[in-house]
Amino acid sequence: MLKRFFMTLLCLISMAAQAQYPERPIRIIVPFPAGDGLDIQARMIGQKLSERWGQPVVIDNKPGAGTLIGVDAAAKSPGDGYTLLLVTTTYAINPSLRDKVPYDPLKDFVPLIQTTAIPLVVVASNGFAPNNFTDVMALAKQKPGEVTMGNSGIGTAAHIGMELLNSTAGIKFTHVPYKGIPPAMTDLISGRLQLLCTSPAQVMGTIREGKIKAVFTTGAKRMSQLPNVPTIQESGVAGFDVNAWVGFMAPAGTPDAIVQRLNKEIASIINTPDMKARLSNDGSEVVASSSEAFASHIRRELDKWGTVIRNAGIKAE
């Protein structure tokens, strides 16, 4: 009888705490450097949460080890709603890419919301002859392994997405990983690199300046920012649809009431006209999924990229 009383009391205390949430500052761990495009998204959302709730939202940048440092720190945090984690496609790629990761992607976190999807764009040096997907494929088949394809590093959505294209289209690009986009852009503009796969935000300004050219995009439909650039799918590779994605997680054990409140507030924030416009300007498409839909999406991504990585024999260096 006494045990039941204490269990009921604890339950009531927990419910009261959830009803008053948040009562203190919230930390968002971002496993990328300050100033990165994903860091900026986290800061925009964090600022709006702070304005709505009257509590500080602190961005804690923990870059390194292909996002593993930040994810590990979040996994070891209490599941009380006061630590959140920004995640990207890398969250679903790392478990297959690396021999060991410090987290179980299905057990150590509760999905909160997928905020955005980001179709990737493949851009080329102006001196590279092909101007469209069909011509690129023809050259890649004519000269297997001679066409260079750069990205910002091993295990990124751009890297694994192009490995999927290799296997789907029966071609082989020479993979050239860089430590970030700036050095890759230098080589692309100079002609030392032929193709670069990346997020639109990283290259849109350079495309507009005419220093490089957009050749094709990876999403299911054309990007509004690049309406004249065809997708891989419409160019003949049926069903090809690769997006980088962004979302938020919370450590396992976070009460469902807090999960649903965070989902509702973040969805409301990113669906405001000004936020949608700012995200769209960077090439991002607002998703604002439910927690349950994001969980299903992560499971599909784990399976999808695990298959690509195993078939290509890719391992992180």
C-alpha positions as CSV (number, residue, x, y, z in Angstrom):
1,M,0.0,0.0,0.0
2,L,2.8,2.4,1.0
3,K,4.7,1.5,-2.2
4,R,1.6,2.3,-4.3
5,F,1.3,5.7,-2.5
6,F,4.9,6.7,-3.2
7,M,4.5,5.6,-6.9
8,T,1.4,7.7,-7.2
9,L,3.2,10.7,-5.5
10,L,6.2,10.4,-7.8
11,C,3.8,10.3,-10.8
12,L,2.0,13.4,-9.7
13,I,5.3,15.3,-9.1
14,S,6.5,14.3,-12.6
15,M,3.2,15.5,-14.1
16,A,3.5,18.8,-12.3
17,A,7.1,19.2,-13.5
18,Q,6.1,18.5,-17.1
19,A,3.2,21.0,-16.9
20,Q,5.6,23.7,-15.8
21,Y,8.2,22.9,-18.4
22,P,10.5,24.6,-19.1
23,E,11.6,26.1,-15.7
24,R,15.2,26.6,-16.6
25,P,17.5,27.1,-19.6
26,I,17.4,24.5,-22.4
27,R,20.6,23.4,-24.1
28,I,20.7,22.4,-27.8
29,I,23.9,20.4,-28.7
30,V,24.9,21.1,-32.3
31,P,27.6,18.7,-33.5
32,F,28.9,21.2,-36.0
33,P,31.0,24.4,-35.7
34,A,29.5,27.8,-34.9
35,G,28.5,29.6,-38.1
36,D,27.8,26.4,-40.0
37,G,24.5,26.4,-41.9
38,L,23.0,23.8,-39.5
39,D,24.2,25.8,-36.5
40,I,22.4,28.8,-37.9
41,Q,19.1,26.8,-38.2
42,A,19.5,25.7,-34.5
43,R,20.1,29.3,-33.4
44,M,17.1,30.6,-35.3
45,I,14.8,28.0,-33.7
46,G,16.4,28.4,-30.3
47,Q,15.9,32.1,-30.3
48,K,12.2,31.7,-31.1
49,L,11.7,29.1,-28.4
50,S,13.4,31.4,-25.9
51,E,11.0,34.3,-26.9
52,R,8.0,32.1,-26.6
53,W,8.9,30.4,-23.3
54,G,10.8,33.1,-21.5
55,Q,13.8,30.8,-20.9
56,P,17.3,31.0,-22.4
57,V,18.0,28.4,-25.1
58,V,21.8,27.9,-25.2
59,I,23.5,26.5,-28.3
60,D,26.4,24.2,-27.3
61,N,28.6,23.5,-30.4
62,K,30.4,20.2,-30.1
63,P,31.9,19.4,-33.5
64,G,34.3,16.7,-34.4
65,A,34.7,13.0,-35.2
66,G,32.0,13.1,-37.8
67,T,29.4,14.4,-35.3
68,L,30.1,11.6,-32.8
69,I,31.4,13.9,-30.1
70,G,28.2,15.9,-29.9
71,V,25.9,12.9,-30.2
72,D,27.8,11.1,-27.5
73,A,27.5,14.1,-25.1
74,A,23.7,14.2,-25.8
75,A,23.3,10.5,-25.3
76,K,24.9,10.8,-21.8
77,S,22.6,13.7,-20.8
78,P,19.4,13.3,-18.7
79,G,16.2,12.6,-20.5
80,D,14.4,15.6,-18.9
81,G,13.7,17.8,-21.8
82,Y,16.5,20.3,-21.0
83,T,19.1,18.8,-23.5
84,L,18.2,18.5,-27.2
85,L,20.4,17.4,-30.1
86,L,20.4,18.6,-33.6
87,V,20.9,15.7,-36.0
88,T,21.3,15.3,-39.8
89,T,21.6,12.4,-42.2
90,T,24.9,11.5,-40.7
91,Y,23.1,10.2,-37.6
92,A,21.7,7.4,-39.8
93,I,24.9,6.9,-41.8
94,N,27.5,6.6,-39.0
95,P,26.3,3.3,-37.5
96,S,27.0,1.5,-40.8
97,L,30.0,3.6,-41.8
98,R,32.0,3.1,-38.6
99,D,33.0,0.0,-36.7
100,K,31.8,1.5,-33.5
101,V,29.6,4.4,-32.6
102,P,28.9,5.6,-29.0
103,Y,25.1,5.5,-29.4
104,D,22.3,3.2,-30.5
105,P,20.3,5.3,-33.0
106,L,17.0,3.6,-32.1
107,K,17.4,3.2,-28.3
108,D,19.4,6.1,-26.9
109,F,17.2,9.0,-28.3
110,V,13.6,10.0,-28.8
111,P,12.9,11.7,-32.1
112,L,11.3,15.1,-31.6
113,I,10.8,16.4,-35.2
114,Q,12.3,16.5,-38.6
115,T,12.5,20.2,-39.4
116,T,13.8,20.2,-43.0
117,A,14.8,18.2,-46.0
118,I,17.6,19.6,-48.3
119,P,17.9,18.4,-51.9
120,L,21.6,18.3,-52.9
121,V,23.0,20.0,-56.0
122,V,25.8,18.8,-58.2
123,V,27.8,21.7,-59.6
124,A,30.6,21.7,-62.1
125,S,33.7,23.7,-63.1
126,N,32.9,26.0,-66.0
127,G,35.6,24.2,-68.0
128,F,33.9,20.8,-67.6
129,A,32.2,20.0,-70.9
130,P,29.0,18.3,-69.8
131,N,26.1,20.7,-68.9
132,N,23.5,18.2,-67.8
133,F,23.0,14.8,-66.2
134,T,22.7,12.8,-69.4
135,D,26.1,14.1,-70.7
136,V,27.7,13.6,-67.3
137,M,26.6,9.9,-67.3
138,A,27.8,9.4,-70.9
139,L,31.2,10.7,-70.0
140,A,31.4,8.7,-66.8
141,K,30.6,5.5,-68.7
142,Q,33.0,6.4,-71.5
143,K,35.8,7.1,-69.0
144,P,35.0,5.0,-65.8
145,G,36.8,6.3,-62.8
146,E,38.1,9.4,-64.5
147,V,35.4,11.9,-63.6
148,T,36.1,13.4,-60.2
149,M,33.2,14.0,-57.7
150,G,34.0,16.1,-54.6
151,N,32.2,16.6,-51.3
152,S,32.8,17.9,-47.8
153,G,33.9,14.6,-46.3
154,I,33.5,10.9,-46.0
155,G,30.2,9.8,-44.7
156,T,28.2,12.9,-45.6
157,A,24.9,12.7,-47.4
158,A,26.6,14.0,-50.5
159,H,29.2,11.3,-50.4
160,I,26.9,8.4,-49.7
161,G,24.2,9.8,-52.1
162,M,26.7,9.8,-55.0
163,E,27.7,6.2,-54.1
164,L,24.0,5.3,-54.4
165,L,24.1,7.0,-57.9
166,N,27.2,5.0,-58.8
167,S,25.4,1.7,-58.1
168,T,22.0,2.7,-59.4
169,A,23.3,4.1,-62.7
170,G,26.1,1.7,-63.2
171,I,28.9,4.3,-63.3
172,K,31.9,5.1,-61.2
173,F,33.0,8.6,-60.1
174,T,36.3,9.1,-58.4
175,H,35.5,10.2,-54.9
176,V,37.4,13.3,-53.7
177,P,36.6,14.1,-50.0
178,Y,37.5,17.5,-48.7
179,K,37.7,18.9,-45.2
180,G,34.8,21.3,-45.8
181,I,33.4,23.0,-48.8
182,P,35.7,26.1,-49.1
183,P,38.8,24.1,-50.3
184,A,36.6,22.0,-52.6
185,M,35.2,25.2,-54.1
186,T,38.7,26.5,-54.7
187,D,39.6,23.4,-56.7
188,L,36.3,23.4,-58.6
189,I,36.6,27.0,-59.7
190,S,40.2,26.4,-60.8
191,G,39.2,23.3,-62.7
192,R,41.3,20.9,-60.6
193,L,38.0,19.3,-59.5
194,Q,35.3,18.5,-62.1
195,L,32.1,18.0,-60.0
196,L,31.0,18.8,-56.5
197,C,27.9,17.5,-54.6
198,T,26.8,19.7,-51.7
199,S,23.9,21.6,-50.2
200,P,22.5,24.5,-52.3
201,A,23.3,27.1,-49.5
202,Q,27.0,26.4,-49.9
203,V,27.1,27.2,-53.6
204,M,24.1,29.3,-54.7
205,G,26.0,32.6,-54.5
206,T,28.8,31.2,-56.6
207,I,26.4,29.9,-59.2
208,R,24.7,33.3,-59.5
209,E,28.1,34.9,-60.0
210,G,28.7,32.6,-62.9
211,K,31.9,31.1,-61.5
212,I,30.5,27.5,-61.6
213,K,27.4,25.8,-63.2
214,A,24.7,23.7,-61.7
215,V,24.3,20.4,-63.6
216,F,21.7,18.4,-61.7
217,T,19.9,18.0,-58.4
218,T,19.1,14.9,-56.3
219,G,15.6,15.5,-55.0
220,A,12.3,14.1,-56.4
221,K,11.4,17.5,-57.8
222,R,13.2,20.6,-59.1
223,M,14.4,23.2,-56.7
224,S,12.6,26.5,-56.7
225,Q,16.0,28.3,-56.5
226,L,17.2,26.4,-59.6
227,P,14.1,25.9,-61.7
228,N,16.0,25.2,-64.9
229,V,18.2,22.5,-63.4
230,P,16.8,18.9,-63.8
231,T,16.7,16.2,-61.2
232,I,18.4,12.8,-61.5
233,Q,15.0,11.2,-61.4
234,E,13.5,13.1,-64.3
235,S,16.8,12.6,-66.2
236,G,16.2,8.8,-66.3
237,V,17.0,7.2,-63.0
238,A,13.6,6.2,-61.8
239,G,12.9,6.7,-58.1
240,F,16.1,8.4,-57.2
241,D,15.5,10.8,-54.3
242,V,18.3,11.8,-52.0
243,N,18.0,14.6,-49.5
244,A,20.1,15.7,-46.6
245,W,17.7,16.1,-43.6
246,V,17.8,18.0,-40.3
247,G,15.9,17.3,-37.1
248,F,16.0,17.3,-33.3
249,M,16.3,14.5,-30.8
250,A,16.1,14.2,-27.1
251,P,17.9,11.7,-24.8
252,A,15.9,8.5,-24.1
253,G,13.5,8.8,-21.2
254,T,12.3,12.2,-22.0
255,P,8.6,12.3,-21.0
256,D,6.2,12.0,-23.9
257,A,4.3,15.2,-22.8
258,I,7.6,17.2,-23.2
259,V,8.3,15.5,-26.5
260,Q,4.9,16.5,-27.9
261,R,5.2,20.0,-26.6
262,L,8.6,20.5,-28.2
263,N,7.3,19.0,-31.5
264,K,4.3,21.4,-31.5
265,E,6.4,24.5,-30.7
266,I,9.2,23.8,-33.2
267,A,6.7,22.9,-35.9
268,S,4.8,26.1,-35.3
269,I,8.1,28.1,-35.4
270,I,9.4,26.7,-38.7
271,N,6.0,27.1,-40.4
272,T,5.8,30.8,-39.8
273,P,6.1,32.7,-43.1
274,D,9.4,34.5,-42.2
275,M,11.1,31.3,-41.0
276,K,9.9,29.3,-44.1
277,A,11.3,32.1,-46.3
278,R,14.6,32.1,-44.5
279,L,14.9,28.3,-44.7
280,S,13.8,28.2,-48.3
281,N,16.4,30.8,-49.3
282,D,19.1,28.2,-48.2
283,G,17.5,25.5,-50.3
284,S,15.7,23.8,-47.3
285,E,12.2,22.4,-47.6
286,V,10.2,22.6,-44.3
287,V,8.9,19.1,-43.2
288,A,7.7,19.7,-39.6
289,S,7.0,16.0,-39.1
290,S,5.4,14.4,-36.0
291,S,7.7,12.6,-33.6
292,E,6.3,9.2,-34.8
293,A,6.9,10.1,-38.5
294,F,10.5,11.2,-37.8
295,A,11.1,7.9,-36.0
296,S,9.9,5.9,-39.0
297,H,12.0,8.1,-41.3
298,I,15.1,7.4,-39.3
299,R,14.5,3.6,-39.4
300,R,14.1,3.8,-43.2
301,E,17.3,5.9,-43.5
302,L,19.3,3.4,-41.4
303,D,18.3,0.6,-43.7
304,K,18.8,2.6,-46.9
305,W,22.2,3.9,-46.2
306,G,23.3,0.7,-44.5
307,T,22.7,-1.2,-47.7
308,V,24.5,1.4,-49.8
309,I,27.5,1.4,-47.5
310,R,27.8,-2.3,-47.3
311,N,27.5,-2.8,-51.1
312,A,30.1,-0.1,-51.8
313,G,32.4,-1.4,-49.0
314,I,32.8,2.1,-47.6
315,K,34.5,2.6,-44.2
316,A,35.4,5.8,-42.4
317,E,39.2,6.5,-42.4
